[in-house]
Amino acid sequence: MTDLAGTPTAQDLADRTGYDPSFLGPGVPLPGVTTDAATVLLPYLHYSVLFRPDRKFAVLTALDLDGGTLQKFARTDKWLFDPRVPAEEQAGPPVYLDNKLDRGHLVMRASSTWGATPEEARQAEAETFYFTNAAPQAALFNQGRELWLGLEEYLIEHAATFDRKLAVFAGPVLESDDPPYRGIQIPLRFWKVVAFVQDGALAATGYILDQTPLVDDVDAVLAEAAAAGEPPPLGAFRTFQVPIADIAVLAGIDLDQLILVDRLGAPATGETPPPPGGTSSTWVELGSLDDVVLAG
């Protein structure tokens, strides 16, 4: 059984079923990866992680979110290693010690706190505090980060005509040239795809969070930090709504089903985030949540 601190036992974790592909009604299977990187599937309460031991991070998280039973309470903030993965294959406390890096939730804690009872919601919240569900993010809290954190809540609130359920897929964009730091490589971009039912049909939207340093010579700045053994000087978050087809390519994830129901209605471009003040033909930089395109 789960102990009084909310920490699941090994048997609890073994019994978890994780993400439910039938949660929305229309079936939405757990997406797979399109690379040959080895992964480990880790189910938790309400969500699953597809973990890449070689990078010590998830390549994909998949969450069932029931907006009708969401609850709010103080955060657990007790980070744990998942016993199903060797601790040395997880990016743990040494990565975040004495620097300005945050342990960024991939499955947002506030999006997991739902259930038929307060106990279920609290347990689900506690189970987002595994290092398998974290990746380093810039500690600076700016408007772009606020938008990123608020996307799921916004989509639930907007869902007066929806089913009030979401399937949320998210992860880091794991590039081979991500900057090295303390035995890991720090992702510079993150992605999120949110699926929902609108007017009886499946729909989805896709987003990219970019924390690339906003400097003229990014490569030189990252190389200098790496040579000094310092964390990369991450930039203020910029949040974009982008074609899901672009996310599939960038993240190496099979999102074919959701590409077909993308409400942005824009073709894949293969673009990356434009420079500050620059423009993109299809990447919409969000200045507020009112900028989110849901009409399709």
Secondary structure, DSSP 4 states (H G I P E B T S, - for coil): ---TTSPPPHHHHHH-----TTTTSS--PPP-BSS----EEEE-SSEEEEEETTTTEEEEEEEEEEGGGB---------B--TTS-GGGS--HHHHTTSSEEEEESS-HHHH-B-SSHHHHHHHHHTT-BGGGEEEEE----HHHHHHHHHHHHHHHHGGGB-SEEEEEEEEE--TTPPEETTEE--SEEEEEEEEEETTEEEEEEEEEE----SS-HHHHHHHHHHTT----PPPPEEEE--HHHHHHHHTB--HHHHTTBTT--------PPPTT---SS-EE-SSGGG-----
